Amino acid sequence: MLHYVHVGNKKSPNTLLFVHGSGCNLKIFGELEKYLEDYNCILLDLKGHGESKGQCPSTVYGYIDNVANFITNSEVTKHQKNITLIGYSMGGAIVLGVALKKLPNVRKVVSLSGGARFDKLDKDFMEKIYHNQLDNNYLLECIGGIDNPLSEKYFETLEKDPDIMINDLIACKLIDLVDNLKNIDIPVKAIVAKDELLTLVEYSEIIKKEVENSELKIFETGKHFLLVVNAKGVAEEIKNFI
């Protein structure tokens, strides 16, 4: 079973299940979770990340199956009747994939700096990835640098083994759920920063276009660390959606 941290108000009827992205772990939600403590919050480590053991799946579909299995079988989720999935980056694709499984207790989905496919990742960056090289300078540019102490703090929480990020980014390049989005029958909210370089605004716009019951919120700034540098603003959007 996946490792998780259980925080917030465990008596709340509203459960938030947080799913992180490529090359990171549940720690990435540290700032955001502070503003959502009125809810029953469960933060997951994906397989092979953080404290979850095992080999990282080579596809996003593998992660989708892992998370769906957790929701169905874990003591902290299987009896919950009202779960909102919050997926960051690759986690956005994961939670959309879980929504397509139509689990009865998954009621809403938030894609945070995410997408249903990631077909426009920077060519030079990905070329290095395919040669087993991780360009940290490009990643720093994507998060807006680390002049902000919070950005520096959370950049340090990323997985230290570059192979994990490399595996996940290759998986992201292969995922494509766009044609299936019309089959999602629960509310979805896409949240993204206008200056995003990695998971482009258009990825969130596609979610808004394809999912019938969906909302889109675009913040002016925040890049790929929107959930870190503007955690309070993001949390307000999530609260209003729930």
C-alpha angles and dihedrals in degrees: 000000000000120000114248142174119223115208142149125041106346090189094059114116087220116079121195116200113196120207118188130212142240117330096354138090141215092293089078088076093057097112097038094050091057089067095046101052093122086074133069098260125196117182116197133206108212118231111288092014131100108338097339109111129219138056119314110250112249092224136048086234088065090055090047090055092047093052094044089050090050092052092049098044111025118101090226095057112021094077095042113106101193116045125168113196117216113193124184122205107319084009087067090064090044094055092045088053091050090050088057089060088064098220106189096232096048102094106163140016133210119196106199114194085334142117147194091249135010103209099146103057111149108282097218092047092050093045088060090046090056087053090052094254124128115208102213092179090062091047089052089052090050093054093045097255127282102271086111107077090221091055090050091048094052096040085060090057093064116111110279094216106083091202089072093057091043091052092049096047091051088050089051091053089058102045119099120168097153097108090051098050092090087066094062106107101182128078117278129192122196117201123186143151119251091227094052113143102177108040098028125221089245090065089061091043089057090055090051091049098045104037110074097211101043144126132202127208119185118192117205095233141006103098113204092333094060090126089056105040096037101027092141093054092046091048091053090054090050092048092050090050095050 
